[in-house]
Every structure is written in C-alpha cells, then in structure tokens.
Amino acid sequence: MKDSLPQIYVFIVVLVNIIINKEMRSPFRSLLVVICLLLAVAHLFSTMHVADSFRGPRDQEGRELSRDVEVAFLIRKISELEDRAARSREVALAAQRIQNHSAEQTHYLETKLIRIRKKIEECKRRLAKLDFFAPVLNLSVFDYERANPPPLTENWGQEETANQQPDEEDGGELSPPPGEQSRGVHGEIHDEVYIIPVLVLTYRRVENLKKCLDKIFLVMPKEGFRLYVSQDSLLYPEITNLIKSYGSKIVHLIHQRNDTGATSQEQRQGFKVYYAISHHYGWAIEQVFSHSHAYDRIILLEEDIDVANDFFAYMTAMGRLLDLDKTLFCVSAWNDNGKPELTHDPAMAYRTDFFPGLGWMLTREFWNEILTLHGGWPNGFWDDWLRQTSHRRGRSCIRPEVPRTFTWCSGGLGASGGQFCDTLVEIRKSKVSVAWNNMDLSYLLKPNYDLWLNELLSSATPVSGLSELGVVLSKQKTGKEIKIHYRSDEEFSQHAVDFGLMDDAKDGVPRMAYGGVVTFRFQTKRIHLVSKQRLYR
C-alpha cells in the first residue's frame, strides 16, 4: 500500500488541476474527472490484489519476512497442519466405524485430510526452496526434496480449489468436496481416499504366498485398505501367474532382483540373499509411498506370514498411537516370545525397544527420516539395521502379548535356511478376536506406560530364578507380579533358556525388552526379567 501512495498523489494533483481549470468545457472536464477517479480506484485495487497474492509469508503490513522469520513461520505452520491432519484422521477413522454414516460425509472427511496434507507438502517445499537444513535442528518429520523442488503455487499454504469453500477450522461451512485422483503404478487411476496400503513381499514360495493372500482377503475389511504384492524378479513364473489370478484386487509390483553390496566374506558365507531382501524391501516401500501422497503409513508382510482374524483391527487401532506418541516408530503384530505357555491375555499389548518385524507398520514420517537422516535404506540386513541404537534413537515399538501373525517355516526355502524354525513353529497367533478399536489404549503412551510398569515392578515379588519361582507360586495366593533381576547378558541368557525365551540380543537389546525389562507369562502369572543396570539406551 505505501508503495502506491506516490501514484495516488499524482492522480489527486491531476484531478484538482482539471477541476480548477475554468477554460475547459464543463462536459469535457466532467469526463476527465470520472476517468481519473476510475484510474485511481483501479490502481488501488490492483495494488491490494498484488499484495494479497504472495509467494511467501508477509507481516501484517505486507512486508516480506526475513529468511529466519519465514523458516520459523513455516515450521509453526507445518506443526499446526500436522495437528489438524491428526484430528481429521481421527474423525475419519471414527466415521468408518459408524455403520450408518453417509458416503458423502466419509468422502468429505477423506478429501479434507488430503487437502491438509497438500498444504503440509507445500510448506515443506518452501523450506527446501529456502535451503533450510533440517538435520541441524533434528526435524526428522520433514521431507525436504532438496534436489529440484517443484514450483510453488502463488498462494501457497492457504489455497482452496475453485469449487471448495473454506473448511470449518478456517471459519466457514464446507460442503462435501469432489474427490481427487492420482495415477497408479501401472497407469490406472485410483480415487484418493484415506486407506492404508498393505504390502506383501514375495520371491519363490508360491504355496505360502497363496495361503497368505487368501487369508488376507478373508479377514481384510473391504474398505480402508489396498493390497500390493511386490515380486522380486520374474524368475518364478508360478508366482507371477498366481498374482495375476487375483486380477484388479492386487496392485502388482515387479522388482529387478539385486543382491549387490555384500563383502567378499559375506558372499562366502552365503549372505548375498540378505542383501537381495533388503534391496527389495527398500524399493517396494518407496514404490508404494510414491503411488499416492495420501498414504501416511504402510503395513508390511512377507509371503510366509499368516495373519490373525483381528490383525487389521489391531493394526488400525495401534497405528493411532504412532500419531500421538513420537517415542514410537513402529507397530508389530509379532512377539518373539509368543509361545502359548509364555502368553495368556489376547487383549494385552506392550512397548518394546526391540524391533519385532514379521507383520509391522511404519509411517511415511519415519520412512522420510530413514532417507534423509540415516543416508537411506541399508543394502543388507535391514531388520538388524533398524535395531541399532543410532537408528532407533530411543524409540520403541508396540507388540502384542499373543501374536497376531504366524510364519510358515519353509526350511531351506527361506533366507536363513530354517535357522529359527524350531522356535518359530512353536509360536502361535491368537485364536481370539479382540475389538481393539473399542479399547482404551492410552496406557501404551510412554508417560502412562512408564508409570504403570514402574508401579508393577515396585510392588512385584522378587525371586532369584526358576527354582525359587516354583516355591513362591505354590505359596502366593494373590495376583502379585513376579520380578527376576539379571546383571549381565550371560545371566539374562541363562534365565531365558530356563523359561524357554529367545535368549539373544541385538545391539545390546534382548528380544522384547523395554528399558531392560522382558515381560512374559509363566503359568498365567506375569513375570518380569529386570536388568539391575541399564545395559542400553
């Protein structure tokens, strides 16, 4: 506005001269006055319009913000939009559980979530354009697209499509907006509705793959999920034919098998297969997330995994915790100590610092962090890579007491050559379906969980080991918890062997441990193996 004042003064001077010029004929003078007034109004309007159509944020007086202020503005804007997305997603998921909700209302909620995500991406691109370096501030949530960022819209961060009104949070009423579309993997067009992609990775075990897919289609809800199957090369035509037999029910991905990256010693040990698996995993995850910008999480399975009847209910319910608690990085349906004699309550879940895998969920946010902060997906041994302290960064996963997956051990057909088959075949998935979406799972949020676990351990009865436990259980009539302390990895391993637990550790973390505590059941009694000293972070 201030920049336009000199031009306005010129109009005023010309106007005054016309009015006081008595030699000019009255009709001609009146016409010039009208023309000057129209020009002044048009100039004022165009100035105000340009001020409102800015590429970046400005202050209340219309001045461009400095780079540092703009960065702060963008970070705050992204945080606000992430909160809105989380709230909108909760509403959308709640609506899906209501049997009599209208299709128009569902469509409206889904489209609203997409619009919020687009605004978030626009803000991230603006940060990239400012050459803002995220890792310095440890802002792993952002995917900056530093190389050749796409062009911005003129009114970034506050755009609405031509046929949409401002939504409720912007102060207006919103009628259900039209759906948006994006091009799929093989050129097909898919409606952009809120769904969770399910990715099954396969190589050569055709019988297992058929059982896996048939069970998924049997228990997977008809809405809210989309199934992808990624085939590692076309070396096994029976796999290709099986996937094609399901038609449009499956999005078929084909990966060019790649087992590069192994050292000479690893090649001699036969470890190239672990590199092939890791390359396949990383490629397939990226393909699915690239398929639709609406995907904010993904469920991963392998061809030899069988899912429980309530697997998808468990995943959707636990997945909400990933939005609420940033100290979590995954949800797993597996429990390495899931033998029937070591479990009891099918409706119980726990936190663990050990990445379980075998049917798990990760978010796009964590995937972007892997790509930006950790130098990309590893070439080999991806699961142990995720278990490293430097990549876990103090975060945990959710795991059930009774597993929601089961693996058909294929002996020599698997990558490990049947290394853990004796243990894996003893682990059973739950036969009881739990209404996870109706449960209060807030106890799994870190502050609540830590308080709950500390209270349990404080009041638990200490015993020295399995031999003393039998005596205590014969005398103890209450439902009190039991705790057994261990002082070293060797001592933990001995207790684990005594009870039939898996006795190994990765990067110092025992399987299923949380803060050094491994929780399991013995004769339905809950037992805690507790570290006397903090063995890891």
C-alpha positions as CSV (number, residue, x, y, z in Angstrom):
1,M,0.0,0.0,0.0
2,K,2.7,2.5,1.0
3,D,4.5,1.9,-2.4
4,S,1.3,3.1,-4.2
5,L,1.0,6.4,-2.4
6,P,3.1,8.5,-4.9
7,Q,0.9,7.4,-7.8
8,I,-2.2,8.3,-5.9
9,Y,-0.8,11.8,-5.2
10,V,-0.3,12.2,-8.9
11,F,-3.9,11.3,-9.6
12,I,-5.1,13.8,-7.0
13,V,-3.0,16.6,-8.4
14,V,-4.2,16.0,-12.0
15,L,-7.8,15.8,-10.7
16,V,-7.5,19.1,-8.8
17,N,-6.0,20.8,-11.9
18,I,-8.9,19.6,-14.1
19,I,-11.5,20.9,-11.6
20,I,-10.0,24.4,-11.2
21,N,-9.3,24.8,-15.0
22,K,-12.2,27.1,-15.9
23,E,-11.2,27.4,-19.6
24,M,-12.0,23.7,-20.1
25,R,-15.6,23.0,-21.2
26,S,-17.8,21.6,-18.5
27,P,-18.8,18.3,-20.2
28,F,-15.2,17.5,-21.2
29,R,-14.0,18.4,-17.7
30,S,-16.5,16.1,-16.0
31,L,-15.5,13.2,-18.3
32,L,-11.8,13.7,-17.4
33,V,-12.7,13.7,-13.7
34,V,-14.6,10.4,-14.0
35,I,-11.7,8.9,-15.9
36,C,-9.1,10.0,-13.3
37,L,-11.3,8.6,-10.5
38,L,-11.7,5.3,-12.2
39,L,-7.9,5.1,-12.9
40,A,-7.2,5.8,-9.2
41,V,-9.7,3.1,-8.0
42,A,-8.3,0.6,-10.4
43,H,-4.7,1.3,-9.3
44,L,-5.7,0.9,-5.7
45,F,-7.5,-2.4,-6.4
46,S,-4.6,-3.9,-8.4
47,T,-2.1,-2.8,-5.7
48,M,-4.2,-4.5,-3.0
49,H,-4.6,-7.7,-5.1
50,V,-0.9,-8.0,-5.8
51,A,-0.2,-7.6,-2.1
52,D,-2.5,-10.4,-1.3
53,S,-1.0,-12.8,-4.0
54,F,2.4,-13.5,-2.5
55,R,4.8,-16.4,-2.9
56,G,5.9,-16.3,0.7
57,P,4.5,-15.1,4.1
58,R,4.4,-11.4,4.9
59,D,3.7,-9.5,8.0
60,Q,0.6,-7.5,8.8
61,E,1.9,-4.5,6.9
62,G,2.6,-6.5,3.8
63,R,6.4,-6.6,4.1
64,E,8.3,-9.7,3.1
65,L,9.6,-11.7,6.1
66,S,13.3,-12.3,6.5
67,R,14.6,-15.9,5.8
68,D,14.9,-16.8,9.5
69,V,11.4,-15.4,10.4
70,E,10.0,-17.2,7.3
71,V,11.6,-20.5,8.4
72,A,10.1,-20.1,11.9
73,F,6.7,-19.3,10.3
74,L,6.8,-22.4,8.1
75,I,7.8,-24.7,11.0
76,R,4.9,-23.4,13.1
77,K,2.6,-23.7,10.1
78,I,3.6,-27.3,9.5
79,S,3.1,-28.1,13.2
80,E,-0.4,-26.7,13.1
81,L,-1.3,-28.5,9.9
82,E,0.1,-31.8,11.3
83,D,-2.2,-31.3,14.3
84,R,-5.1,-30.7,12.1
85,A,-4.3,-33.7,10.0
86,A,-4.2,-35.9,13.1
87,R,-7.5,-34.6,14.3
88,S,-9.1,-35.0,10.8
89,R,-7.8,-38.6,10.6
90,E,-9.2,-39.5,14.0
91,V,-12.6,-38.2,12.8
92,A,-12.4,-40.1,9.5
93,L,-11.5,-43.4,11.3
94,A,-14.3,-42.9,13.8
95,A,-16.7,-42.3,10.9
96,Q,-15.6,-45.5,9.3
97,R,-16.6,-47.4,12.4
98,I,-20.2,-46.0,12.3
99,Q,-22.4,-48.3,10.3
100,N,-24.9,-45.7,9.2
101,H,-22.6,-42.8,8.2
102,S,-23.2,-41.4,4.7
103,A,-20.9,-41.9,1.8
104,E,-20.8,-38.1,1.3
105,Q,-19.6,-37.5,4.9
106,T,-16.9,-40.1,4.5
107,H,-15.8,-38.6,1.2
108,Y,-15.7,-35.1,2.7
109,L,-13.5,-36.2,5.6
110,E,-11.1,-38.1,3.3
111,T,-10.8,-35.2,0.9
112,K,-10.3,-32.7,3.8
113,L,-7.3,-34.8,5.0
114,I,-5.8,-34.9,1.5
115,R,-6.0,-31.1,1.3
116,I,-4.3,-30.7,4.7
117,R,-1.5,-33.0,3.5
118,K,-1.1,-31.0,0.3
119,K,-0.7,-27.8,2.4
120,I,2.0,-29.5,4.5
121,E,3.9,-30.6,1.4
122,E,3.7,-27.0,0.1
123,C,5.2,-25.7,3.3
124,K,8.0,-28.4,3.1
125,R,8.8,-27.4,-0.4
126,R,9.0,-23.7,0.7
127,L,11.6,-24.8,3.3
128,A,13.5,-26.6,0.7
129,K,13.5,-23.5,-1.5
130,L,14.9,-21.6,1.4
131,D,17.7,-24.2,1.5
132,F,16.8,-24.9,5.1
133,F,18.9,-27.8,6.5
134,A,16.6,-29.9,8.7
135,P,19.1,-32.3,10.4
136,V,20.7,-29.4,12.2
137,L,17.5,-28.9,14.1
138,N,16.7,-32.6,14.3
139,L,13.4,-32.1,12.5
140,S,13.0,-35.5,11.0
141,V,9.4,-35.1,10.2
142,F,10.1,-33.1,7.1
143,D,10.8,-34.5,3.6
144,Y,12.6,-31.6,2.0
145,E,13.0,-32.7,-1.6
146,R,16.2,-30.6,-1.7
147,A,17.0,-31.6,-5.3
148,N,14.9,-29.6,-7.8
149,P,12.0,-28.7,-5.6
150,P,8.7,-28.4,-7.5
151,P,7.3,-24.9,-8.2
152,L,5.1,-23.4,-5.6
153,T,1.6,-22.0,-6.1
154,E,1.2,-18.3,-5.7
155,N,-1.0,-18.5,-2.6
156,W,0.8,-21.5,-1.0
157,G,-0.4,-22.6,2.4
158,Q,-3.8,-21.0,2.1
159,E,-5.1,-22.4,-1.2
160,E,-8.5,-23.9,-1.8
161,T,-9.7,-25.3,-5.1
162,A,-12.1,-23.2,-7.1
163,N,-15.1,-25.3,-6.1
164,Q,-14.4,-25.5,-2.4
165,Q,-15.3,-23.2,0.4
166,P,-13.1,-22.7,3.5
167,D,-13.5,-25.5,5.9
168,E,-14.8,-25.2,9.4
169,E,-11.5,-24.6,11.0
170,D,-10.9,-21.6,8.7
171,G,-14.3,-20.2,9.7
172,G,-16.7,-21.4,7.0
173,E,-19.1,-24.1,6.1
174,L,-17.8,-26.9,3.8
175,S,-20.0,-29.0,1.6
176,P,-18.5,-32.4,0.7
177,P,-15.8,-31.5,-1.9
178,P,-15.2,-33.6,-5.0
179,G,-12.7,-36.5,-4.9
180,E,-9.2,-36.1,-6.3
181,Q,-7.3,-38.7,-8.3
182,S,-3.7,-39.8,-8.8
183,R,-2.1,-42.1,-11.4
184,G,-1.2,-45.6,-10.1
185,V,1.7,-47.9,-10.6
186,H,0.6,-49.4,-13.9
187,G,-1.2,-46.3,-15.2
188,E,-4.5,-47.0,-13.5
189,I,-6.4,-44.1,-11.8
190,H,-7.3,-44.5,-8.1
191,D,-9.5,-42.3,-6.0
192,E,-7.5,-40.5,-3.3
193,V,-9.4,-41.7,-0.2
194,Y,-7.9,-42.4,3.1
195,I,-6.7,-46.0,3.0
196,I,-3.8,-48.0,4.5
197,P,-1.7,-49.8,1.9
198,V,-0.7,-53.4,2.7
199,L,2.5,-54.6,1.1
200,V,3.3,-58.3,0.7
201,L,6.9,-59.1,-0.5
202,T,7.4,-62.4,-2.3
203,Y,10.1,-64.3,-4.2
204,R,9.6,-68.0,-4.8
205,R,7.4,-69.7,-2.2
206,V,4.2,-70.0,-4.2
207,E,2.2,-72.2,-1.9
208,N,2.9,-70.0,1.1
209,L,2.0,-66.9,-1.0
210,K,-1.4,-68.3,-1.9
211,K,-2.2,-69.2,1.7
212,C,-1.0,-65.7,2.7
213,L,-3.1,-63.8,0.1
214,D,-6.2,-66.0,0.6
215,K,-6.2,-65.3,4.4
216,I,-5.6,-61.6,3.8
217,F,-8.7,-61.3,1.6
218,L,-10.7,-63.4,4.0
219,V,-10.1,-61.1,7.0
220,M,-9.2,-57.7,5.5
221,P,-12.1,-55.2,5.6
222,K,-13.5,-54.4,2.2
223,E,-12.8,-50.6,2.7
224,G,-9.9,-48.8,4.1
225,F,-7.0,-51.0,2.7
226,R,-5.3,-51.6,-0.6
227,L,-3.2,-54.7,-1.2
228,Y,0.1,-54.5,-3.0
229,V,2.3,-57.6,-3.8
230,S,5.9,-56.9,-4.8
231,Q,7.6,-59.8,-6.7
232,D,11.4,-59.9,-6.6
233,S,12.2,-60.7,-10.2
234,L,10.3,-62.8,-12.7
235,L,12.4,-65.9,-12.2
236,Y,9.5,-67.9,-10.9
237,P,6.5,-67.7,-13.4
238,E,4.3,-69.6,-10.9
239,I,4.5,-66.6,-8.6
240,T,3.6,-64.2,-11.5
241,N,0.7,-66.3,-12.6
242,L,-0.7,-66.6,-9.0
243,I,-0.6,-62.8,-8.5
244,K,-2.3,-62.2,-11.9
245,S,-5.0,-64.7,-11.0
246,Y,-6.3,-62.2,-8.4
247,G,-6.9,-59.6,-11.1
248,S,-7.5,-56.0,-10.0
249,K,-7.7,-57.0,-6.3
250,I,-3.9,-56.7,-6.2
251,V,-1.5,-54.0,-7.4
252,H,1.4,-56.0,-8.8
253,L,4.9,-54.6,-8.4
254,I,7.9,-56.2,-10.1
255,H,11.4,-55.6,-8.7
256,Q,14.6,-56.4,-10.6
257,R,16.5,-58.6,-8.1
258,N,19.6,-57.0,-6.7
259,D,21.9,-58.7,-4.3
260,T,24.9,-56.3,-4.5
261,G,26.7,-54.8,-1.5
262,A,27.9,-57.9,0.3
263,T,31.6,-58.1,1.2
264,S,33.7,-61.0,-0.1
265,Q,33.5,-62.7,3.3
266,E,29.7,-62.3,3.4
267,Q,29.5,-63.8,-0.1
268,R,31.5,-66.8,1.0
269,Q,29.1,-67.2,4.0
270,G,26.1,-67.2,1.7
271,F,24.8,-63.8,2.9
272,K,24.0,-62.3,-0.5
273,V,20.4,-63.3,-0.1
274,Y,20.1,-60.8,2.9
275,Y,21.2,-58.1,0.5
276,A,18.6,-59.1,-2.1
277,I,15.9,-59.0,0.6
278,S,17.0,-55.6,1.8
279,H,17.1,-54.0,-1.7
280,H,13.7,-55.4,-2.4
281,Y,12.2,-54.1,0.8
282,G,13.5,-50.6,0.3
283,W,12.5,-50.4,-3.3
284,A,9.0,-51.7,-2.6
285,I,8.3,-49.4,0.3
286,E,9.3,-46.4,-1.8
287,Q,7.1,-47.5,-4.7
288,V,4.0,-47.8,-2.5
289,F,4.6,-44.4,-0.8
290,S,5.2,-42.9,-4.3
291,H,1.9,-44.4,-5.6
292,S,-0.2,-42.0,-3.5
293,H,0.7,-38.9,-1.5
294,A,-2.3,-39.8,0.7
295,Y,-0.6,-42.8,2.2
296,D,0.8,-41.8,5.6
297,R,1.7,-45.4,6.8
298,I,2.1,-48.9,5.4
299,I,1.7,-52.4,6.7
300,L,4.4,-54.9,5.6
301,L,4.1,-58.7,5.4
302,E,6.0,-61.4,3.7
303,E,4.9,-64.4,1.6
304,D,5.2,-66.9,4.5
305,I,3.1,-65.0,7.1
306,D,-0.4,-65.9,8.2
307,V,-2.5,-63.2,9.9
308,A,-5.0,-63.5,12.7
309,N,-8.6,-62.6,12.2
310,D,-8.2,-59.4,14.1
311,F,-4.9,-58.4,12.5
312,F,-6.3,-55.4,10.7
313,A,-8.3,-54.2,13.7
314,Y,-5.1,-54.4,15.8
315,M,-3.1,-52.5,13.2
316,T,-5.5,-49.7,12.7
317,A,-6.1,-49.2,16.5
318,M,-2.4,-49.4,17.4
319,G,-1.5,-47.2,14.4
320,R,-3.2,-44.2,16.0
321,L,-0.6,-44.4,18.8
322,L,2.0,-43.6,16.2
323,D,0.3,-40.3,15.6
324,L,0.0,-39.5,19.3
325,D,3.4,-40.7,20.6
326,K,6.6,-39.7,18.8
327,T,8.6,-42.0,21.0
328,L,7.2,-44.9,18.9
329,F,8.5,-45.8,15.5
330,C,6.5,-49.0,14.6
331,V,3.7,-51.3,15.4
332,S,4.3,-55.0,15.2
333,A,1.9,-58.0,15.3
334,W,4.7,-60.3,16.4
335,N,6.1,-61.5,19.8
336,D,9.4,-63.4,19.7
337,N,8.3,-64.9,23.0
338,G,4.8,-65.8,21.8
339,K,4.7,-69.5,22.6
340,P,1.4,-70.4,24.2
341,E,3.0,-71.3,27.6
342,L,4.6,-67.8,27.7
343,T,1.4,-65.8,26.9
344,H,-2.1,-65.6,28.4
345,D,-4.0,-62.4,27.7
346,P,-5.0,-61.9,24.0
347,A,-6.1,-58.3,24.7
348,M,-2.8,-57.1,26.1
349,A,-0.1,-55.2,24.3
350,Y,3.3,-53.9,25.4
351,R,6.1,-51.5,24.4
352,T,9.4,-52.9,23.3
353,D,12.8,-51.4,22.3
354,F,13.5,-54.5,20.1
355,F,12.2,-54.2,16.6
356,P,10.0,-57.4,16.2
357,G,9.1,-57.3,12.5
358,L,7.0,-60.2,11.0
359,G,3.9,-58.1,10.2
360,W,4.5,-54.5,11.1
361,M,3.6,-50.9,10.3
362,L,5.8,-47.9,9.7
363,T,4.8,-44.3,8.9
364,R,5.8,-42.1,6.0
365,E,7.3,-39.8,8.5
366,F,9.7,-42.4,9.8
367,W,10.5,-43.5,6.2
368,N,11.4,-40.0,5.2
369,E,13.7,-39.9,8.3
370,I,15.4,-43.0,7.1
371,L,16.0,-41.5,3.7
372,T,17.2,-38.1,5.0
373,L,18.9,-38.6,8.4
374,H,20.4,-42.0,8.0
375,G,21.7,-42.0,4.5
376,G,19.0,-44.1,3.0
377,W,17.7,-47.7,3.4
378,P,20.5,-50.3,4.1
379,N,21.8,-52.6,1.4
380,G,21.6,-55.6,3.7
381,F,20.3,-57.0,7.0
382,W,17.6,-54.3,7.1
383,D,15.9,-55.6,10.3
384,D,19.1,-55.6,12.4
385,W,19.8,-52.2,10.9
386,L,16.5,-50.9,12.4
387,R,17.5,-52.4,15.7
388,Q,20.7,-50.4,16.0
389,T,20.6,-47.7,18.7
390,S,21.7,-45.0,16.3
391,H,18.7,-45.6,14.1
392,R,16.1,-46.4,16.8
393,R,17.1,-43.2,18.6
394,G,15.5,-44.1,21.9
395,R,12.1,-45.0,20.4
396,S,10.1,-48.1,20.8
397,C,7.5,-50.4,19.0
398,I,4.1,-51.8,20.1
399,R,3.9,-55.6,20.3
400,P,1.0,-57.9,21.4
401,E,1.2,-60.4,24.2
402,V,-0.4,-63.0,21.9
403,P,1.0,-62.7,18.4
404,R,-1.3,-61.6,15.5
405,T,0.9,-63.3,12.9
406,F,2.3,-66.8,12.4
407,T,5.1,-67.8,10.0
408,W,5.1,-71.0,8.0
409,C,8.7,-72.1,8.4
410,S,9.8,-73.2,4.9
411,G,13.1,-74.7,5.9
412,G,15.7,-74.4,3.2
413,L,13.5,-72.1,1.0
414,G,13.9,-69.2,3.5
415,A,16.8,-66.8,3.6
416,S,18.1,-68.3,6.9
417,G,17.8,-71.9,5.8
418,G,15.5,-72.7,8.6
419,Q,17.8,-71.3,11.4
420,F,15.0,-70.4,13.8
421,C,12.4,-72.9,12.6
422,D,12.3,-75.0,15.8
423,T,11.3,-71.8,17.7
424,L,9.1,-70.1,15.2
425,V,6.8,-73.1,14.7
426,E,6.0,-73.1,18.4
427,I,4.8,-69.5,18.3
428,R,1.0,-69.3,17.7
429,K,-1.2,-66.5,16.6
430,S,-4.2,-65.5,18.6
431,K,-7.4,-67.5,18.1
432,V,-9.4,-64.9,19.9
433,S,-10.5,-61.8,18.1
434,V,-10.3,-58.6,20.1
435,A,-12.3,-55.4,19.4
436,W,-9.2,-53.3,19.5
437,N,-10.9,-50.2,18.2
438,N,-13.2,-50.1,21.2
439,M,-10.4,-50.4,23.7
440,D,-8.7,-47.6,25.7
441,L,-5.1,-48.0,24.6
442,S,-3.8,-44.8,26.2
443,Y,-1.8,-47.0,28.7
444,L,0.6,-47.6,25.9
445,L,1.6,-44.0,25.6
446,K,5.0,-43.5,27.1
447,P,4.3,-41.4,30.2
448,N,1.4,-43.7,31.2
449,Y,3.2,-46.9,30.3
450,D,6.4,-46.0,32.2
451,L,4.3,-45.1,35.3
452,W,2.3,-48.3,35.0
453,L,5.4,-50.5,34.6
454,N,7.3,-48.8,37.4
455,E,4.4,-49.4,39.8
456,L,4.2,-53.1,38.8
457,L,7.9,-53.6,39.4
458,S,7.9,-51.7,42.7
459,S,5.2,-54.0,44.1
460,A,6.4,-57.2,42.4
461,T,7.7,-60.1,44.4
462,P,11.5,-60.7,43.8
463,V,12.7,-64.2,43.2
464,S,16.2,-65.4,42.1
465,G,15.1,-67.7,39.3
466,L,13.0,-70.6,38.1
467,S,13.7,-72.9,41.0
468,E,12.6,-70.3,43.6
469,L,9.7,-69.2,41.5
470,G,8.0,-72.6,41.9
471,V,8.1,-72.3,45.7
472,V,6.8,-68.8,45.6
473,L,3.9,-69.6,43.3
474,S,2.8,-72.5,45.5
475,K,2.5,-70.2,48.5
476,Q,1.4,-66.9,46.9
477,K,-2.3,-66.7,46.7
478,T,-2.6,-63.2,45.3
479,G,-2.2,-62.0,41.8
480,K,1.0,-60.2,42.6
481,E,3.6,-59.7,39.8
482,I,7.0,-61.5,39.9
483,K,10.4,-60.0,39.0
484,I,13.8,-61.6,38.5
485,H,16.8,-59.5,38.3
486,Y,19.8,-60.1,35.9
487,R,23.1,-58.3,36.0
488,S,24.7,-59.2,32.6
489,D,23.8,-60.6,29.2
490,E,25.0,-64.0,30.2
491,E,22.8,-64.0,33.3
492,F,19.8,-62.9,31.1
493,S,20.5,-65.7,28.6
494,Q,20.5,-68.3,31.4
495,H,17.1,-67.1,32.7
496,A,15.8,-67.0,29.1
497,V,16.9,-70.6,28.5
498,D,15.3,-71.7,31.7
499,F,11.9,-70.3,30.8
500,G,12.0,-71.0,27.0
501,L,12.5,-67.4,25.9
502,M,14.6,-66.4,23.0
503,D,18.0,-65.7,24.6
504,D,19.8,-63.5,22.1
505,A,20.1,-59.7,21.9
506,K,20.7,-57.2,19.1
507,D,22.9,-54.1,19.8
508,G,22.6,-54.9,23.5
509,V,18.8,-55.1,23.5
510,P,17.3,-58.5,24.5
511,R,14.3,-59.6,22.4
512,M,11.1,-57.9,23.5
513,A,12.9,-55.9,26.2
514,Y,11.7,-52.4,27.2
515,G,14.1,-50.4,29.3
516,G,15.9,-53.7,30.0
517,V,12.6,-55.4,31.2
518,V,11.4,-58.5,29.4
519,T,7.8,-59.4,30.3
520,F,6.2,-62.8,29.7
521,R,3.9,-65.3,31.4
522,F,4.6,-68.4,33.4
523,Q,1.6,-70.5,34.4
524,T,-0.5,-67.4,33.5
525,K,1.5,-65.3,36.1
526,R,3.2,-62.3,34.7
527,I,7.0,-62.4,35.1
528,H,9.4,-59.6,34.5
529,L,13.2,-60.1,33.9
530,V,14.6,-56.9,35.1
531,S,18.1,-55.5,34.4
532,K,19.9,-54.4,37.6
533,Q,21.8,-51.8,35.5
534,R,20.9,-50.0,32.3
535,L,22.6,-52.1,29.6
536,Y,21.5,-50.0,26.7
537,R,19.7,-46.8,25.8
